[in-house]
Amino acid sequence: MKKVSIFVFVMLVSIASAMAVSQMDAPGTLGLGSSTARSATQVSTQFTITNTGNDTISSITYATSTDPKYQIQLLNLPASLAPNESASVTLQGFIPNGFAGQLSIGQVQIRSAQLTKTIPITLQARNPLSIKKIAFNIDGSSDSVKDGETVDIKARPGSKITITITFENLFDKRTENIDINDVTADVTALDIDDGSDFDDSFDFDLNAGQKKEEKFSFTVPLTVDEGNYDFTVDAEGVDDNGVTQRASATVSYDVEKQNHDVRVTKFQIAPSVVDCSPRTIIMSTQFTNYGSNDEDQVSFGIRQPVLGIEINQLGISLSNDLGSTDSKFQRDIRYTIPDSVRPGTYQVELSAFTDSNLAAFQTADVTVNSCGEQNNSVAPPVIVNPPPTSTGTSGMTTAEPSSPTSTGVGMNTTLIIALAAINIVLLIVIIAVAGKLLSR
């Protein structure tokens, strides 16, 4: 009987031991400081640990794996925790001089006779060299962003972009008065030029509390692909304490193509100055499709009524593939300015259309110099209609004005001579009659 009792007792102890569970609930990560915390200051945070097991956690201690310069310690750590008991613990540390940004600095271990809990620690402090704002101006429209944000305004091929970056020294002028000197700021528009970058750099000093703006401008290449592009800023300087201060930011912007975007990429008149006959000029034109759609109803017209220029072409097709020659159309037109045109500078207008909608407009000047006596009459317009359908081709068209209409100068001269003769005869008769009357 005694042996049975001992056996039962051992079994009960074993069961009780098996049912005893030690568990502790604690945060997954502990963070010290903030984005406004200054260097060379002490920071702390509170957190709760809870015994979620059914056994007492005893002999609680802690250990850290952080650099001593951070002065990490746990305060108010209990020696033990009964089941379901909680305790508020304080994590305290120090932000070393020159520390900026957010960094993982190590971990703290809460140890006991029953278990060990490991918690990572991060430390954050204000960066005295601040990229306060990045302002985009795209084709006259503006938007400001900060690190990690995307500009609301869309750029397109050929867009003019000006980016204004505002830097600031966050050291207080009255209480700290620490300057940041020899700041170098590198700015980069990544991959925007067919996989290559546009970049620039600026050098400046920042007194305590001072802000400074730097501008960076570029034009989006016409052959750019649609998509999202990054713009980066990296700045570095040394403060009066000899501490290197750094700041960086990455923002993004979108490039989108319009559905219909046919442009005049060339309109030149050569020679641009003419004088004596023959006043022959060549008007060189080129059109390119930068839109996302293929175009099969492109037309253009060249007009200058005083010079008698009225040239039209219809049915041009342009591919949306800028890598193909079919995305461009080129034509050179030879035209002779009539000798009757008076000296002066004349603006020739070129208009391009897609599906009868005005797509592009450009002008070019031609100057007509004096060359002897000029007739005031102007030749009538000449209309040149090349073949109805053209696709990515080029060629030369000659437009010759019609001859001026005859003004009948020879007939008018004969009439004047006849009238003059009649007047002379009448005058002789009158004189003869008057002579006879006086002789009586």
C-alpha positions in Angstrom: 0.0 0.0 0.0 2.9 2.3 0.8 4.5 1.7 -2.5 1.2 2.5 -4.3 1.0 5.9 -2.5 4.5 6.8 -3.4 3.8 5.9 -7.1 0.6 8.1 -7.1 2.5 11.0 -5.5 5.2 10.8 -8.1 2.6 10.7 -10.9 0.8 13.8 -9.5 4.0 15.7 -9.3 4.9 14.8 -12.9 1.5 15.8 -14.1 1.7 19.2 -12.3 5.1 19.8 -13.7 3.9 19.1 -17.2 0.9 21.4 -16.8 3.2 24.3 -15.6 3.8 26.7 -18.6 6.0 29.8 -18.5 5.1 32.5 -21.1 5.8 36.3 -21.3 4.0 38.9 -23.5 6.2 41.9 -24.6 6.5 44.2 -27.6 8.1 42.9 -30.7 10.3 46.0 -31.1 11.2 48.9 -28.9 11.7 52.4 -30.3 13.6 55.3 -28.6 13.5 58.9 -29.7 11.5 60.6 -32.5 11.9 62.6 -35.6 12.2 65.7 -33.5 14.5 64.4 -30.8 17.8 66.2 -30.6 21.3 64.7 -30.3 23.2 64.7 -27.0 19.9 64.1 -25.1 18.5 61.3 -23.0 15.3 59.5 -24.3 13.1 56.9 -22.9 9.9 54.8 -23.6 7.7 52.7 -21.4 6.4 49.2 -22.3 4.5 46.4 -20.5 5.5 42.8 -19.9 2.9 40.3 -18.8 3.1 36.7 -17.5 0.7 34.9 -19.7 1.6 31.4 -18.4 0.4 29.5 -15.4 3.7 29.4 -13.6 5.5 32.2 -11.8 8.4 33.8 -13.7 11.2 34.4 -11.3 14.7 35.8 -11.1 14.1 38.3 -13.9 17.1 40.3 -15.2 18.2 41.9 -18.4 21.1 42.2 -20.8 21.8 44.3 -23.9 23.9 43.9 -27.0 24.0 47.7 -27.8 27.0 50.0 -28.0 27.8 51.5 -24.6 27.5 55.0 -26.2 23.7 54.5 -26.3 23.6 54.0 -22.5 20.7 51.5 -22.7 19.2 50.3 -19.5 15.8 49.0 -18.2 14.2 50.6 -15.2 11.5 49.3 -12.9 12.1 45.7 -14.0 10.3 43.4 -11.5 12.2 40.5 -9.9 9.3 38.1 -10.7 5.9 37.9 -12.2 3.0 35.8 -11.0 0.6 34.2 -13.6 -1.4 37.0 -15.3 0.6 39.7 -13.6 1.9 42.7 -15.6 4.5 45.3 -15.0 5.4 48.6 -16.6 9.1 48.8 -17.6 11.1 51.8 -18.8 13.7 51.6 -21.5 16.1 54.5 -21.3 18.9 55.5 -23.7 21.1 58.3 -24.9 21.3 59.9 -28.4 25.0 60.5 -29.1 26.2 63.8 -30.5 25.8 63.8 -34.3 23.3 61.0 -34.4 20.6 61.6 -37.0 17.8 59.6 -38.6 16.6 56.2 -37.5 18.8 53.2 -36.9 18.6 49.7 -35.4 21.1 49.8 -32.5 20.9 46.3 -31.1 18.6 44.4 -28.7 17.7 43.8 -25.1 17.1 40.4 -23.5 14.7 39.9 -20.6 15.9 36.8 -18.8 14.4 34.6 -16.1 14.9 31.1 -14.6 12.1 30.0 -16.9 12.6 31.8 -20.2 14.4 34.5 -22.2 12.7 37.3 -24.3 14.7 39.1 -27.0 13.5 42.5 -28.2 15.2 44.6 -31.0 15.8 48.4 -30.3 15.7 51.3 -32.8 16.9 54.8 -32.1 15.6 57.9 -33.9 16.8 61.5 -33.8 16.2 64.7 -35.7 18.4 65.3 -38.7 19.6 68.9 -38.4 20.3 68.9 -42.2 16.8 68.8 -43.6 15.4 68.5 -47.1 12.3 70.5 -46.2 10.5 70.5 -49.5 10.8 69.5 -53.1 8.7 71.6 -55.5 8.0 70.5 -59.1 6.9 72.9 -61.8 5.9 71.0 -64.9 4.9 73.1 -67.9 3.7 75.9 -65.6 1.8 73.7 -63.1 3.2 73.2 -59.6 3.1 70.6 -56.8 5.3 70.1 -53.7 6.3 66.7 -52.3 8.4 65.2 -49.5 10.5 62.0 -49.3 8.6 59.0 -50.6 5.8 60.9 -52.3 4.7 61.2 -56.0 4.0 64.4 -57.8 0.4 64.8 -58.8 1.1 66.6 -62.1 1.9 64.4 -65.1 4.7 65.2 -67.4 4.8 64.4 -71.1 7.4 64.2 -73.9 9.0 67.6 -74.2 7.7 68.9 -70.9 9.9 71.5 -69.2 10.5 70.6 -65.5 12.0 72.9 -62.9 12.6 71.4 -59.4 13.2 73.6 -56.4 14.7 71.9 -53.4 14.6 73.6 -50.1 17.3 72.7 -47.6 17.2 73.8 -43.9 19.6 73.8 -40.9 17.4 72.8 -38.0 20.0 73.8 -35.3 18.3 76.6 -33.3 20.1 79.9 -33.8 19.5 81.1 -30.3 20.1 78.0 -28.2 22.5 76.0 -30.3 23.9 78.3 -33.0 25.6 75.5 -35.0 26.3 76.0 -38.7 26.5 73.3 -41.3 29.3 74.0 -43.7 30.5 72.8 -47.1 27.2 71.2 -47.9 27.3 69.3 -51.2 23.9 68.4 -52.6 23.6 65.9 -55.6 20.4 65.8 -57.5 19.5 63.2 -60.1 16.6 62.5 -62.5 17.0 58.8 -62.9 16.8 56.9 -66.2 14.8 59.7 -67.9 17.1 60.0 -71.0 16.7 56.6 -72.6 18.1 54.9 -69.5 20.6 57.6 -68.7 20.3 60.2 -65.9 20.1 64.0 -65.8 22.1 65.3 -62.8 23.7 68.3 -61.1 25.3 69.3 -57.8 25.3 72.3 -55.6 27.7 73.6 -52.9 26.7 75.9 -50.1 26.8 76.7 -46.3 23.8 76.7 -44.0 23.9 78.9 -40.9 21.9 77.8 -37.8 18.2 78.1 -38.7 18.8 79.1 -42.3 16.9 77.8 -45.4 18.3 77.7 -48.9 16.7 76.9 -52.3 18.5 75.3 -55.2 16.9 74.9 -58.7 17.4 72.1 -61.2 15.8 72.2 -64.6 15.6 69.8 -67.5 13.4 69.0 -70.5 11.8 65.5 -70.8 13.2 63.9 -74.0 10.7 63.6 -76.8 11.6 59.9 -77.2 10.9 59.1 -73.5 8.9 56.0 -72.5 5.7 56.3 -70.5 6.1 55.4 -66.8 7.1 56.4 -63.3 10.5 58.0 -62.8 12.5 58.8 -59.6 14.2 62.0 -58.6 16.8 61.7 -55.8 18.5 64.3 -53.5 21.6 63.4 -51.5 23.2 66.1 -49.3 26.1 66.1 -46.9 27.9 68.7 -44.8 30.0 69.1 -41.6 28.7 71.1 -38.6 30.7 73.3 -36.3 31.3 70.3 -34.0 33.0 68.4 -36.8 30.1 66.0 -37.1 29.1 65.0 -40.6 25.4 65.6 -41.3 23.5 63.8 -44.1 20.1 64.0 -45.7 18.5 62.2 -48.6 15.1 62.0 -50.3 13.5 60.2 -53.2 10.4 61.4 -54.9 8.8 60.3 -58.2 6.8 61.7 -61.1 4.9 60.2 -64.0 5.4 60.7 -67.7 2.4 60.0 -69.9 1.8 60.4 -73.6 -1.2 62.1 -75.1 -3.4 59.9 -77.3 -2.9 62.4 -80.2 0.3 64.3 -80.2 1.6 65.2 -83.7 4.1 68.0 -83.7 6.0 70.1 -86.2 9.6 69.1 -85.6 11.0 71.2 -88.5 9.9 74.2 -90.4 12.6 76.2 -92.1 12.7 78.5 -95.1 16.0 78.8 -97.1 17.2 81.2 -98.0 15.5 83.3 -95.5 16.3 86.5 -97.4 15.7 86.9 -101.2 16.2 89.9 -103.5 16.6 89.7 -107.3 14.8 87.2 -109.5 14.5 84.3 -109.3 13.2 84.6 -105.7 13.2 80.8 -105.2 12.9 79.5 -101.6 12.7 75.9 -100.2 10.3 75.3 -97.3 11.5 72.3 -95.3 8.9 70.6 -93.1 8.9 67.6 -90.8 6.1 66.2 -88.6 6.5 63.6 -85.8 3.9 61.5 -84.0 4.7 61.5 -80.2 1.3 60.3 -79.2 0.3 56.9 -78.1 -2.0 56.3 -81.1 -1.2 55.6 -84.7 -2.4 58.5 -87.0 -3.8 57.9 -90.5 -5.5 61.2 -91.1 -2.8 63.8 -90.7 -2.7 66.9 -93.0 -0.9 70.2 -93.1 -1.2 73.6 -94.8 1.3 76.4 -95.5 -0.2 79.8 -96.1 1.1 83.4 -96.8 -1.5 85.2 -98.9 0.7 88.2 -99.8 3.4 85.9 -101.3 0.6 83.8 -102.9 1.5 80.7 -100.9 -1.4 78.3 -100.3 -0.1 74.7 -100.1 -2.0 71.8 -98.6 -1.4 68.0 -98.2 -3.8 65.4 -96.9 -3.8 61.7 -96.0 -0.5 61.4 -94.1 -0.1 58.3 -91.9 2.2 58.3 -88.9 3.1 55.3 -86.7 3.2 55.7 -82.9 6.6 53.8 -82.8 9.2 56.5 -82.4 11.9 54.0 -83.2 10.4 53.6 -86.7 10.9 56.0 -89.6 7.1 55.7 -90.2 6.6 58.0 -87.1 7.9 60.9 -89.1 7.0 62.7 -92.4 9.2 65.1 -94.2 8.7 67.2 -97.3 10.7 70.0 -98.9 8.7 72.4 -101.1 10.3 74.7 -103.7 8.5 77.9 -104.3 9.3 81.0 -106.4 8.1 84.4 -105.0 6.6 86.6 -107.7 8.7 89.6 -108.8 5.6 91.8 -108.1 5.9 91.3 -104.3 7.0 94.4 -102.5 10.1 94.4 -100.2 9.4 93.4 -96.6 9.4 90.6 -94.1 6.6 88.1 -94.4 5.5 85.5 -91.8 4.7 82.1 -93.3 2.3 79.9 -91.3 2.4 76.1 -91.1 -0.6 74.3 -89.5 -0.8 70.5 -88.9 -4.1 68.7 -88.3 -5.2 65.2 -87.1 -8.7 64.2 -88.1 -9.4 67.9 -88.9 -8.3 69.0 -85.4 -5.5 71.5 -85.1 -2.5 69.6 -83.8 0.4 72.0 -84.2 1.2 75.5 -85.5 4.5 77.1 -86.4 5.8 80.1 -88.3 8.9 81.0 -90.3 9.9 84.4 -91.7 11.2 85.2 -95.2 12.5 88.7 -96.1 12.1 90.1 -99.6 14.7 92.8 -100.4 14.3 95.5 -103.1 15.7 94.8 -106.5 14.8 97.6 -109.0 11.3 99.0 -109.8 8.5 96.7 -108.6 5.0 96.3 -109.9 2.4 96.7 -107.2 0.3 93.8 -108.5 0.3 90.5 -106.5 0.1 87.0 -108.1 -2.9 84.9 -107.2 -2.5 82.0 -104.7 -1.2 78.7 -105.9 -2.6 75.5 -104.4 -0.4 72.4 -104.5 -2.1 69.1 -103.6 0.5 66.3 -103.5 -0.6 62.6 -103.7 -3.5 61.9 -101.2 -1.7 59.3 -99.1 1.8 59.4 -97.6 3.5 57.4 -94.9 6.7 58.4 -93.3 8.1 59.6 -96.6 10.0 62.6 -97.9 10.3 64.4 -101.1 10.4 67.7 -103.0 7.4 69.5 -104.4 7.7 72.5 -106.7 5.0 75.2 -106.5 5.1 77.8 -109.2 2.8 80.8 -109.0 0.6 81.7 -112.0 1.7 84.5 -114.3 0.1 87.9 -113.3 -3.0 88.9 -115.3 -2.3 91.3 -118.2 -3.3 94.9 -117.4 -3.6 96.1 -121.1 -0.8 98.7 -120.9 -0.3 98.8 -124.8 -4.0 99.6 -125.5 -4.1 102.3 -123.0 -1.1 104.1 -124.5 -2.7 104.2 -128.0 -5.9 105.7 -126.7 -4.0 108.4 -124.9 -2.1 109.4 -128.1 -5.3 109.5 -130.1 -7.0 111.7 -127.6 -4.1 114.1 -127.5 -4.1 114.4 -131.3 -7.8 115.2 -131.3 -7.3 117.9 -128.7 -4.5 119.5 -130.8 -6.7 119.6 -133.9 -9.6 121.2 -132.0 -7.2 123.8 -130.6 -6.0 124.7 -134.1 -9.6 125.1 -135.4 -10.5 127.3 -132.4 -7.5 129.6 -133.0 -8.3 129.9 -136.8 -11.9 130.8 -136.1 -10.9 133.4 -133.5 -8.4 134.9 -136.0 -11.0 135.4 -138.7 -13.4 137.0 -136.2 -10.8 139.5 -135.0 -9.8 140.4 -138.6 -13.3 141.7 -139.3 
